[in-house]
Amino acid sequence: MAGPLRLKFDLHCHSRFSADGIAAPEDMVARARELGLGGFAITDHNTCACVDYFLDQGLMNASGEPVDGLLIIPGQEISTADGHLLALGARLPNVKGIASADAVRLIHEQGGLAVPAHPFDYFRSGIRQRVLDTLADLDALEVFNAATTWKSCNRQARDYAAARHLPMTAGSDAHHHQAVGRACTILEPERFNLASVLAAIKHPVGREERYITKKDAVLKTWHLLLMKIKRGGGRV
């Protein structure tokens, strides 16, 4: 009798459709396949343009079924008024600046999951604890971000999630395709499809935690600086 599915998912990835991203969507898919991932979440900043691209190119299935053994989770990293929030399994317009509580509501209306990204990394627009405490219906917390400013930020996130009994996720926060899969959440979904994977994110069975390489960190920082220069220093 076959055992349960056991799949690795990188739940925080950016493509070239993010203002600070440089990853070609096809390269992200190739990297995920190379690493043997079950899939990854595409969470570009304030846009689902890459979701549309994946669908147009046949790399993602609108039915929620995997394509050639790889499942891409539609999503977005929303720049709320309080900090960054991952919307997993939801396709939203640009709602940048919305209150975090309203963002959680919109995500849930689409059947998605609301997961604060790098919540204690105050250098990277993490949602502060005073706001987290007011968000009673979070679905999980990102407790390992491979690109976090300080490792202590991840420790704080783990401690907070444990105190609130929140499911704990990990993601690479990749902005270059080589960083995809540096950190993963290990899941055991009932079936290999979007609905089952989203349900499994609420009950993760483990994490793979590796920080991005110095090269990836330099690339991410360089493109973030270029983006801020182009936009006059505004936040992502």
N, C-alpha and C positions, 0 to 999 in steps of 0.2 A: 504494500500500500504506500503510495507516495506521501511524503510529508507535506506540511503547509508551505505555501509560497514564502520565500524569504528574499526580499528585494532591497537594493540600495537606491535611495533617491537623494539627489542634491536639491534641496528645497529653496535655493536662493541663487539665481543665475541671471546675469544681464547680457544682452546682445548689443550690437551696434545701434539698435533702436533706442537705447538709453543714451542720453546726452554725453555721458562719461564712459560709455562702453565701446569696445572695439572688436568684439567677437562676431564673426560671421556666423549666422544661424547654422549653416551646413557644417561648419567646423565644430560647433558645439555638439551637434548630433554625432559626428564622427568620433569626437573625444569621449562622449558618453558610451558609445558602443565599444570603443577601444578598452575602456575601463570595466566593461561588463555591468554597467548600471541598469537598473530597471527603467530609469528615466530621470527627468529633472523638471523643476518648475521654472518657467520663464517669467521673471519678475522684473521687467524693465520699469524704470522710474516713470510713473504717471502716464503710462501708455500700454496698450495691448497690441500695438502695431506688429510686433514680432509674432504674436499669436495668429494674426491674419496672414502673415507671411508663411508661417509653418503650414497653415491650412491650404493656402494657395499652392504651395510646393508639394503637397501630398506627404509632408513629413509628420503631420498631426491629423488625427481623425476627429471630426466633429461629433461622432457618436460616443467618444470617450474610450474607444478601444485602442490598443497599441498599434503602431505601424512597424512592421518587421521587427517585433520584439522590443520596441522602445516606446515608452509612454511619456509624452510631454504634458505636464500639468499647466493649463492656462493660468496666468496670474498677473500680478502687478505689485510693485512696491510703491505704495501711496505715501506721498509727502504730506501727511496730515498737519494740522496746525500745532500738534503736540509732538510730532516726530514720525519716524518711518514705520509703516505697518504693511506687512505682507498680506495680500489677498490671494489665497490659493484656491483654484477651482472656480474663479469668478472672472468675468470679462466686463470691466468697467470703463467708462470714459475717463478723461482727465478730470479728477476731482481734487487736484492739488489745493491745499489750504483748508480742506474740510476738517471739522472737529473729529477727533479720533473716535468718539462714541458714534457719530453719524456714519463714519466710514465702516465701523463694525456692523452697523445695522444694514448698510447697503450690501456688504459682502454676504451677510446671512440671507438677505432677500434673494440672492442668486444661488444659494446653496453652497457657498464657499466657506473657507476657514479664515479667521482673522488671527494673525500671528505677528506680534511685535518683533521687528528686526533689531538686532544688536541693541537691546533696550537700555543697557547701562553704559553704552559708549556715547558719552556726552560730546565727544568731538565729532561724531558722525550722526547727529540728529536722532539719537535714541530717545524713546519715550521715557520721561522721568517717572520715578516711582510714585510720586504723588498723583500722577494721572493714571498709571497702571492700576493703582489701588481702586480707582473709580470704574474701571472697565471689568465688570463682573462676568461678562459672557465671552471672554477670550477663549479660543479653541486650543491654543498651545503657546509656547514661548520659545523663541530661538535662543538657545542657551550656549550654542557654540557657533561663532561666526569666524570663518577662517581668515578674514581680513580685519579683525578687530584692532583698534588702536593699541590697547593694552590687554594682556591675558587676564588681568584681574576683572575686566568687564565681563568676560564669559563666566568667571567664577561667581560674580555677583548675580548674574542672570540665573545660573543653576540654583543658587541658594534661594532666590526669590521664587522660582518655579516650584522648588521642593516645598517651600513654606505654603504656597497656595495650591499645591497638588495639581499643577498644570502639566500637561504633556510637554516633553522636552524635545526640540528639534535641532538639527544642525544643518548648516549650509555653507557653501564656499564663498558666497557673495562675489562670484567670478565676474570679472569684466573683460577677461580675455579667455579664449577657449581652453588654453592650457590649464587654467585654474579650475575648470569644471571638475567636480568630483573630489576636490581636496577635502571636503567635509560632506558627510552623508548621514541621512537618517535611515535606519534599518527598519523595515516594515514587514509585516506578515498579513497581507490582505487576503480576504476570502477568495477574490478573483483578481485577475490581472486586468483591471479596467479603472477608469477614473473614479467612479463612485466608490469602489471598494478601497482604492488607494487613499482617497480623502478620508474615508472612515477609519482606515488604519493609522493615519497620522495622529488621530486622537489616542492611539494606543501603541506608540512606537516600542520596539523591542531592543533598541540599541542605537549607537551612533559611532561613526568613524570620524575622528577629530584630528585633522592635520592642518597646520597653518599654511597660508599661501607662501610661495617662494619669494625671495627678495626681488627677483626679476619681475614677478607678477605685481608685487607691491609697488615697485617703481613705475611700471606701466600704468597701474591704476591711479597713482598719485599724479603722474604727469598729465594724463588725460583729464583728471578732475581739475587740475590747475588751469589747463587750456579752456575747459568749459567755463570755469568761473571768470576767467579773463574775458571771454566772449560775451558773457552775460553780466559783466560789470560787478562781479563779486557776489552775486546772489546765491542762496542755498539751493541745492538740488531738491 
